């Protein structure tokens, strides 16, 4: 019998059952409005590859980009020249512009091949402008790639470890323009957004902030937005935000939920899942089709032809499952033990959980991803 404890990880489940709700810092539960990263993207060339670059016959944009770049550097390529490039690859460069980034600050970049290059290992990214969603250039990227994968080919055989067509350049981009960010609203208030909508957590955050400052400086607008009355002075406002972020709050426990991943067969239950008394019968139905073709040989003196006669053997087997009683359980380990008693595989367990939910015996939200 496949054990659900072994499949899901008994240590993880026990830890979830035993661990009480713990206080967390507000900075781990919420963020201030406007304090966010911005995505940057750019198109560039990686050079210096060891014969593992794009094949220009199949990726003409690589050769076109190289010609345009060389023309800007004063190098003229005759029209119609067939450049057999092997050490150049067209790439997309992405980066995250952190909040309050200033001109001259360095940020990490990710470089990914967009052609048919075999590997970017050992390559150098040429100067690439990184643009935001508004089309403006906010950073310039350039540097040597750090590729974690490696590949080798010889005599028709090949071996590859990890990914070879994407790499990173730590500190590979320099910020050229900062994003204007105003802390707080014009009326002097700050908006604090919870990561998850929860009215109980919002109430506890408001109570913790007001208790810290000894005044009603915080008020919940809904289950996610908390509005704060902040100081008008910039330095005082930063100190105010730092005190708010470091306050400890015990978040409310989320709803009972069972997550089923139909693609991987994973099932995850949180600590609030319970079962009502129910009876479950589980069995497997298997159909086996075995083909045994036979050769029909004519008499040597006859005029017949040799033919292949198909012979299919179909077997249907059903493994009966007796009714199993699932008792009422208020503890997650009791739920796990009850499901174990059914002797179901992970794939079968998904159907059983759906049936229990439809019968009203599973006291949890069932989410299939």
C-alpha positions, 0 to 999 in steps of 0.5 A, a space after each residue: 500500500 502506497 503510504 500518503 505519509 511517505 508521499 507527502 512527507 511526514 516531517 512536513 505534515 507533522 511540522 504543520 500540525 504542531 506549529 502554532 500561529 507565530 507573530 510576523 513582522 508587518 514588513 512580511 505581511 504588507 507593503 507600502 503603496 508605490 514602493 515596488 520594483 519595475 521590470 526592464 527589458 532590452 535586446 542585445 548581442 552576446 559575442 565571444 562564444 566558442 562556435 555555439 552562437 546563432 546560425 544566421 541562415 536560420 536567425 537572420 535578425 542576428 546578422 542584421 543586428 550585427 550589421 547595424 551595430 558595426 555601421 554605428 562603429 564606422 564599419 561598413 559591410 557590403 550589401 549582400 555579404 553572407 556572414 557565417 557567424 558562429 560566435 554571436 548570439 541574439 539575446 533578451 536582457 531582463 532586470 528588476 529596477 529596485 525602488 528608490 534606485 539612483 543613477 550609477 547604482 548597479 543591478 543584476 541582469 539575466 541574459 537569455 538566448 532568443 535564437 538557436 544558439 547552443 550555449 552562451 557560456 564564455 560570452 560577453 554581452 555588448 552594451 544594451 539599453 534596458 527600457 521600462 514599460 514607458 519606452 524610456 531607457 533606465 539602465 545600460 547593461 554590459 558584462 561577462 556572462 555567468 552560465 551555470 550549465 555546460 554541454 559537450 558534443 562529439 561524434 554524434 554524442 552529446 551531454 548537457 548539465 543544467 541550462 546553457 542558453 541563459 545566464 546572469 551578470 551580477 551588477 551587469 547594469 548601471 542605472 541611468 535614470 531613477 523612477 520618480 516616487 512620492 511617499 504618501 498621498 498629498 494629504 499626508 497619509 500613507 497606504 499600507 497594502 496587505 499581501 493577502 486580503 484578510 479582515 482579521 489580519 487588517 484589524 490586528 495590524 491597525 491595533 498594533 500600530 495604534 498601540 505602538 504610537 499611542 494614537 489612532 494613526 491607522 485605520 482599515 479601509 477594507 480587508 487589504 488597505 490600511 491608511 496611516 497618518 504619517 509625519 510631513 517631514 521626510 526624515 520623520 516619515 521614514 522613521 515612522 515607516 520603519 517602526 511600522 514595518 518592524 511591529 510584530 503581528 499574529 496573522 489570522 489562520 487562512 481558510 481550510 484548503 486542499 490543493 490538488 495539482 492534476 499535472 504532477 499528482 501533488 496534494 497539499 492539505 493545510 492544518 485546518 482541514 477536517 473530515 466528517 464521518 463517511 463511508 468510501 469504497 475504492 477499487 481499480 479497473 484495468 483493461 489489458 489488450 495483448 496482440 499475438 499475430 499469427 502467420 497462416 502458411 498455405 500448403 506447399 502445393 497450393 496457390 495460396 499466399 502467406 498472410 498474418 492473422 491478428 489475434 487480440 487477447 483482451 482482459 478486464 480486471 477489477 480490484 474490488 474495494 470494500 467500504 471503508 469507514 472514515 471517522 470524524 477528524 478534527 486534526 490534520 494527522 487524523 485526516 492523513 491516517 484516514 486517507 492512508 487507510 483507504 490504500 489509494 495511490 496519489 492519483 486515486 486520492 484526487 478522485 476520492 477527495 473530490 467525491 468527499 467534497 461533493 458528499 459534504 464530508 470534506 470541510 475545506 476548499 478544494 482547489 485544482 491547479 
